[in-house]
Structures are given as C-alpha cells and as structure tokens.
C-alpha cells in the first residue's frame, strides 16, 4: 500500500485528541505509483508549516514511518551517509521460537560468580541484561520464559549437541544488541556468551575489531535516528530492534584517525564498565559519561551535523 501514498499530513503539533495521539492523514492513489511523496507538517494554527518531498526510493525497506517525524530533514541527512551497517557487518537473530524453548531446557543457574568456568560454560544473557558497554550477568536477575536466574549458564557440550549451527554463531566475537526498549550494545570479546531470542547479534564480514562500531551504535545520534524513524509505527512508540533494522542503519565514512579515537574511547569505557563495582560507583559512571560525550561529539562531526541539528538531538 505504501507504494501508492503520494501525500502525508502530519498534525503532530495540532491538539486534536485529548489522549495525545499523533494524528496523521495519508492520501493514496491506487494503481498509480507516485515518484515523490509530499509531507505537509502542520503547526498549532492548523496551517502548513513546512513542505518536504521524499522520493519513494527512500521507502524501499518498507519503513515509511519515518516520514511522520517532525525532524524529517535531519533524518534524511543522517540516512544519506555513504554506508550502511550491512556493508561491513551481518546482523542475525539468535533463535527461532521453537529453539528458544529448547534453550530453556539446558540453562543452569550457578550458585555464585566463582563457579563460572569459561572453558566449560557459555554465559546466557537476554535483552534485559544487555546495557551500554556491559552485560548485567551476575548483577541483575535474567528473566527468560518466566524463569529467573542470577548466574545463568549453558554447558558448551550440551549446546553443541543440541544446536551445532548456533554453536558456531555464539562461539565468536560479536556485538550483542538489545531487542526492545532502549537500543543498547555490548561486545562479547571473549566469545563466551549465548544471547536469548529477543536480541540481535552483529558480526563483522572482514573486521576483527568491534570497538569502532560499538561506539557508533551506542551514540546519541543513532539512538535519535532509530527513535525518530521507527517509533511512530510502534504500539505506544515501542520499537522492536530487528536484524534488518540494524543492518539498515547509516554509517559515516571514517578515516584512520577518527576510527582510532573512537576505539580508544571505547577501550577506556570497557576498562571501567568491566569493574565489578561499576554500577555502585558514581565517579566511575561519571567518567564513562565523559567518554560517551566525547564519542558523541566526534560522531556528530562525522555525520556533518550543524550546531542546530546537534541541539535537536541533545534536547
């Protein structure tokens, strides 16, 4: 149906419904594919504040929801960067629904952190225990199919026997991305984590160092881009982060200097977040925020944003 949309009226700034819904009007010409879509953004006085034209080619991934953003021009600018995540990486979903129930049968809960042996076990995490730059394994209970675990693990021999194809997927360096709520990423540098069904796994095609992409994915710019592009079509603004969504994220062209700077900042962050008392130490958290701010500043520069555009993201 989106192929035949030729005009959209965005009344987000107009107080139409008491419930606070965002009213949208779509105009469709059935049977005729229109080259450009006209997006009319209305102000509180019911007059058209701005007209923006978007090519139908921008909707090839079936994400017409981002046309409903009030920051459409900024989204276009970010999206028009020369690369996508899929150019250098492959995003995968860990398990099918049936496999997810099978995983539950082989999850164990250790008595304490010291019982964990990386040669014997995989750690198990899901969306609820993935945070920016760290997993909450052993720090927060993992809920999986109504069961709760503090130190969830899976015997490597049992996992290999039950899921030989998935074993290869998990026994590798990878980025783990939360599947809903907040878009947050962490690196599994030691190849010892099994991620639950609701997550996304990202692997490099020809890359062995994941610090660069980790810094970009955890930046404010990417979080803003995802929220503005996809939340309009979600229930109550909720977003499910899928493999195709991740692969379609725009990436800037990085020179060696910029790449090295991001990698160094991420290394500093990981050194702090890996400390056992990080979540209880306000000064360490503040230091991480400083590094994150420096990464954000560089990312804004790489995407060529103006001060006004940066303020839009920051507010």
C-alpha angles and dihedrals in degrees: 000000000000089000089072099046109115103165138025128192113205111200096172092128093048116091098228104142127037089219089066097243118164106242116214129181119201125195117206133188106197116219095014121094109213118210097215133028119218113218115198115197111201126207128218090272090063091248125124107264097183141001120213127182121212127188117235087233087074088066097057090114089055092247102131089146092088089067085073093064119111087219098056098141091053091050090051090051092051093043092052094067112124100253144043128210089250091064091071105014143046120221118206139182111232103219145009118234093261092048090050091061090047091054090058089063093062101039115113129190114222121217094236145349093265091063090067115108114185092203091056105033144041115217113235123221136165137187093289093057098045114096133165108296095346145057120231093220108146091007100070130023116261115223114206123170091337095310121111126214134176099190103022116181139165124215107245092220091052092047093049091050095047100037112020093165093047090048090066089048093053099037092073142079107273148151116251116209127192113246100217146003104033123017101239131158137196133180124240096206094164095052092231105118132095111202122212128242098269094060135083124229121210123197131178120244094212102356130103098175113072100176095096096054091041091058093049095046091051093048125113090240094061092044089052092047093052095045094048094043102045113018095079091069096044126093107265087351093299119151131203108209106221132185091252091051091053094047090051096055113119119245127196124231107260128203120212093260095054092043091052092049092053091046091052093049091049091049089054091049094049092049088058101039091051090064111108093229096046095111091052096043113086094187092055091048090050090052091052090051089054091054091046090053090053090050090049091052091052093045091053088053093048091054090047097239124171124229090257092052091048090052089053090057095042098050 
